[in-house]
Amino acid sequence: MKLIVYPGAPLRGEAQVPGDKSISHRAALFAAMAQGESLIDNFLDSGVTRAMLNALSALGVTWQLDGTRLQVRSPGWNHWQPPAVPLFCGNSATTLRLLAGALAAAGIPAVLDGSPGLRRRPMERIVEPLRAMGVPIAAADGGGAPLHLDARPAGALLRGMKHTLPVASAQVKTCLLLAGLAADAPVEVIEPTLSRDHTERMFKGMGIALEVSRLPDGSARVCLHPPGHPIPPLHGTIPGDISAAAFLLVAALIVPGSDVLIRGVGLNPTRTGLLEALREMGAEIEVENPRTVFGEPVGDLHVRASSLWAGQVQGERVVAMIDEFPAFAAAALYAQGISTVHDAQELRYKESDRIAALVQEVRALGAAAEEHPDGFTIHGGSLKGGTVNPHGDHRLAMALAVAGLAASQAVTIEQAEIIAESFPAFVSTLQGLGAHLEVIP
């Protein structure tokens, strides 16, 4: 489908965003690894989470999704059945990498595959450490999917060990911790900086023993002690996704006269890098009604249109906003001055090469931008409008749509159906706030 965005009236009112994608992924999988019946509210029903749920069905786990309430019944990860067909993970590296760790613990044969885009994403970062633990796993030529896992001898445990990651990654960390559930000794993961810690918070809530600390050199350490007993079921409500809220925040900031309240947004400190960056750029964003939900800090975000100046992002903040750079770029397009991002080479391995694709498409809208090996530069100003391609990347599609809300002419996003991967109600939410968007099937 095509999405046409017309610049127009200020955005006003209240909005809610879907349940956090990262937490929804984990909640479904951890509930399936648990023994018994789990109940999860505000679950994100989207393309990527459906890939996870369908994979769980193939493992003998039953689930029912009623609106945003997910009910999962499972015999526990050590009683999963080998899947009869390859588990298709769509375009979701999170699904594939987390399932790889869970299947490594289960010790059953399985094949993990996905879309052509997913097949291009690097998987050596999980394959090599899993092999070191004794997991019989192999990647395709080139080091990507499909991944093949063979059965492990009955009763055999994996090797508990220390893993030092060259790049902070919550997906890799979680994969190794999941495999560690079937280890013969503690599993320790060290990252150069702390990546998002939803897994650690959820594991602690499920009674799994974890130690989390900072080392003298500033790196982050988490050590899991294999429980040796069934994991109890999971119950809770998933906070709103800050990565989805990011697009509404930026939309309200750049459209003059806007005043928007976004309710129930997760504010995990490992995920709030964009809020910090936008505030440094002059954004007027207030957190109201702070509270704790599902072990996560949550609040309502009140945002008003603001005059922005250029921002600079590098170092540890990159990890704290790794999924929000498309939204950051949309803000930078309307900021005074030149915004620069460095130390973000990981963006090249997302749903698209987000550095190359982002620079290419904002140039198509009339912006001045340059690509760097580890980031990009955007010259703030005004956009002319035009037609763009999101390169199969849901976040890039939403960022281009938001940028169009303040352009001088309409912006048309081709293949905009990809937005449903993470924010199915994106268009209707913006329309409810007063934006003029047209969908052409």
N, C-alpha and C positions, 0 to 999 in steps of 0.2 A: 504493500500500500504506500501511498504518498501522504505526507503530512505537510500542509501549508500553514505557515505561521505568519500572521499579519500583526505588525506593530500597532499598538493602540492604547487602550485605556489603562489606568493604574490597576494593579492587583490588590484586591481588598478582601478581608475575611479570614476564616479559619480553615485549616486543612489538616488531614491526617495522612501519614505515609504508611505503606505496608510494613509488615513485620520484617525485622532485619534479615537480610539474605544470608549472611554468614552464620547467624545464630539459628535460623531455620534449617539450614543444611545440617548443622551439628545436632540440633534437637531431634530431627528425624532419624539420623544415623545412630545417635547415642541411645535413643529410645529402642531402636531395633537391636542394639547390642545388649540392652538390659533384659532382664527376665520378668515377664508379667505385662501389665497394661499401663501404658503411659498416656497422659492427656496434656496436650499443648495448645494454648490459645494464641491467637493473632499470628498464626503460621502463614508465611508467604506462599501463596499459590501462584507459581509462575513457571516458565519453561524450564529453568534450571532446577528448581526444587522438584518438579514432576519427574525429571530424569533420575533424581535420587530416589524418590518414592517407587518408581517403576523398577529400579534395581533391587530395592528391598523386597518387593513382591517376588522377584525371581529367586530370592534367597529363602523363601518360605515364611516371610514376615507378613502379617496381615495388618492393614491400616484402613482407616476411613476418614475422609476429609469432608467435613460439613461446614461450608463457608470457610472460615479461618480457624476452625477447631479441628485439630488432628488427633485422632485416637490410634495408637499403635499397640498391637499385641505381638509378642515375640517369645520364643523359647529361650532366647539368649544367644549371644554370638557363637558360643561353642556348640550350638545345636543347629546352626544354619545348614541348609541343604546346598550342594553344589548347583550353580545355575546351569540350565540346559542349553542356554544360548549366551553369546557375549553380552555383557552389560553395557548398554549404550548410554554414554554420559553426555550426549549432545555437544554443546559448546562449552561445557563447564569443567574447568580444570579443578575447581574445588571438589566437585562430585568425584572425579576420577582419583585425585590424590587422597582424599579422605577414605574412599572405599578401598583403595589399595592398602592402607594401613589396617583397616578393619578386617579385610580378607586375609591379610598376613597373620593377624591374630587367630582368625578362625581356622586357618590351615587347610582350606578347601581349594580345589582347582577352580580357576575362573579366568575369563578374558575380559579386560576393560578396554573399551573402544569409544570413539566419538566422532564428531564431525571432522571434515578436512581441516578446519581451523584448529581444532583441539589436537589433531595429530601433529600439527606443526609446533606445538608447545613443548618445551624441554621437560623430560621426565627423569633424566639421570639423577637429578637432585633428590629424588626419593628412591629410585632403583638401587643406587650404589649403597646407601646406608641400610636399606632393607636387606640387601644381600649380605652385608657384614653381620647382620643379626641372625642370618641363617634362613632367610626367606627365599624359596626357590622362585625367583621372578626374573623375567627377561623382557626387554623393550624391543620394539621394532628397529630395523635398520635406521640409523639417524638419531636413535635415543628417545623416540616418542612413542605414542600409542600406535597400535594396540599393545597393552601390557599383558603378558601371560604369566599366571601364577599356577604352580603345580601343587599337588597335595603334599602336606607335611606328614610324616609318620605319626600314627596315633600316639598320643601321650607325650610327644616330643615338644619341648619348649624352645622359644627363641632365646638368643643370647642378650642379656642385659648389658648395655654398654653406654659409653659417652659419645655423643655426636656433637661436633662443632660445625655449625653452618657458616659458610662463607658470606651468605646474604640472609638477612632476617626474612623469614617467611612463615606466616601462621599456618599455611597449608602444609608445608613440609614438617614443621614442628608437630602439628596435630597428627599427621600421618605416622610419625615415629612414636608418638605417645600412644596412639591406638594400638600399634603393633606391640608396644611394651606391655599391654595388658596380658599378653601370653608369654612374657619373658621369665627367665629363671633368676633374674636379679634386677635391681633398679635400672631404669633407662633415663639418662641425663641428656638434655638438649641445651646447647649454649648458642645464643645468637649475638651478633655484634651489637644489636640494640633490640629492645623489646618490641616484638610484633603484637598484633591484636591478641588479647588473652581470653577470648570467649571460652575456649576449650578448658583452660585452667579453672575458670570460674564455675563452669558447668560440672566438671569432674569433681571439684570440691563439694558442690551441692549434692552430688550423687554418692558421696562418701568415699571417693577414691583418694588415697593419700598422695599429696603433692607437696613439694617444697619449691617455692619461688623466691629468687633472690637476685640481687645485683652483685656482680663481681667487682673487685677493685679497679679493673680497667674499664668499667662502665658497661660491659657486656651483660646480657640477661641469661639467667640459668633457671631451668625448671627440671625437677627430678621426680619421676613417677615411680611409685612402689607398686608392683603388681598386686592386685587385691587378693587373689587366691580364693575368691568366692563370687557368686553371681552378682552382677550389678543391679541395684534396685531400680524400679521404674522412675520415669521422669515426669514431673508435674510443674507447670508454670505458664506464664504469659510472656511472649516474646516482645521486646521493646520495638518501637518504630525504627526503621532503617535510616541512619544518618546519611548513608550514601545516596538514598533516594531524596531525603530532605535537602541535600546539598543543592539540587537543581531548583527547588522552590525558593531556597534562601537567596541564591544568586539572581533568580528571576525578580524577586521583590527588591533586591538591591539596585538593579540596573534600570528598572522601569520607573520613571519619575512619578512621585506621588503614591507609591505602593506602601501598604501597611498590612502585614500578614502574620498570623499566629499559627505555628505548626505544633500540634499537640503530640505528646508522648514519644519524643525522640530519644533514642539511646545515646548516652553521652559518655560511653566508656572512654577513659583518658587515652587509651591506645588508638582511638579513632577520631579524636577531635582536632587533628592538625589543621583541617580546613577552617574551622571556626577561628583558631588562633591566627591563621594567615589572613583571613578576611578582616578580622578586627584590626590587625596591624595596617591594613590597607584603608582603614577608615570606616568599616562597616558598622552600622548601628544594629547590634544583635544582643538581645537580653535573654537570659535563661530564667524562666518563671516556674514556680511549683516544682522544685527539685524533689526527687523521690527515688526509691530503689525498687526495681521490678526484675524478678528472675535473677537476682544477684547482680544486676547491672544498674548503674546510675542512669536516671531518666529525667527529662525535663521538657517544658514547653518552650519553644523558641519564638520570640517576638522579634520580627525584623522589619525595618523601615528602609525605604529608598535612601541611598547614601551617595555622596560624592567620594569616589574611590581614587586612590593613587596607587602607583605600581607596587607590586610585591615581589619579594625574592624568596625562593624556597630551595633549601638544600639541607644536607646532613640528616640528623635524626628525624626531623619533621617529615621527611619524605615518607618514611614508613608509616607515620601516623595519619597520612592522607593519601596513601597509594592508590585508592580507588576514586579519589575525588579530584584528580587533576583535570579531567575534562570540564568539570564544573568550575574549577579555579580558572581555567583558560577562558571560559565564558565571561567571568568577572574581569579578567585582565584585558579583554577586548575593549572594555568601557572604562578602564582606569587611566588616569593621567600619568603618562610616562611609559617606561619600558619594563615589563615584568620578565623575570628570568627564573628558570628551573634547572637545577643541576643535581647530580647524584641519583637520578631517577631512571637509570638504564633498564630497570625492571619493567618499565612501561612498554618496552618493546616486545614483551612476552605476554601481553594480556590478550583479550579477545581479538584485538588487532595490534599492529605495531602502533601504539597510541601516540608515539612521538611523530612518526612520519605521517600517519593518517590525519592527526589533528592539524599539523602545520599545513598540509595540502588543502584541507577543507576550509580552514579559516581564510587562507589566501583566496580561495574561490569566492568568498564573500566580500573580498576587497580589503582584508586586513594585511598588515605587514607582519610577517613572522619568519623565524629562522629555526632550523632544526640543528640540534647538537647531538653528539653521540650519547650523552646522558641526560638530555632534557630539551628545552626549547626556549625561545625568546618571543614575546608578543609585544608589539607596539600598540599601546592603547589609542583609541580614537573612535570612529564611527564605522559601522558596517553598511555596505550598499545593499545587501541582499543577493539572492541568486539561488541556484540549485546545488545541493550537496549530496554526497554519498557517505553513509556512516560506516562502510567497510565491515558490515556484519557485527558491529560493536554497539550494544545497547546504551552504554554510557556516552559514547560519542554522539549517538543519535539524539539523546536528550540534551546534551550540551549545545548542539547546533540549534535545536529547537528553542532553547532558552535564549541563546544569542540573538535569534530572530525576533524576539519580543521587543527589542529596542533598536532594531535596524531601521534604515530609512526606507527600505522596500521589503516586500514579502520574502521569506526564505522557504524553499521547498526541500524537504528531506525525503530522498528516495529510500525505498526498502525500510520504511519506518516501523514495520511490524516487529522488528527486532527489539523494540522497546519493551515488549511484553515479557522478555526474558527476566526482567527484575522489577518492573514497575508497570503492571498491566493497566492501572488506572491513571497513568501519567497525564494523558490528554484530558480526560474528564476532570481531573483535579485542577489543572490549570484553567480549564473553562469555567469551573465553579468559582474561581477567584477573579474571573473577568477577562481572561485572555481570549483572543479571537484565533481559533485554530480550526482548520478544515481537514477532514480525513477523506481521502479519495481511495476507495478499495482498488 
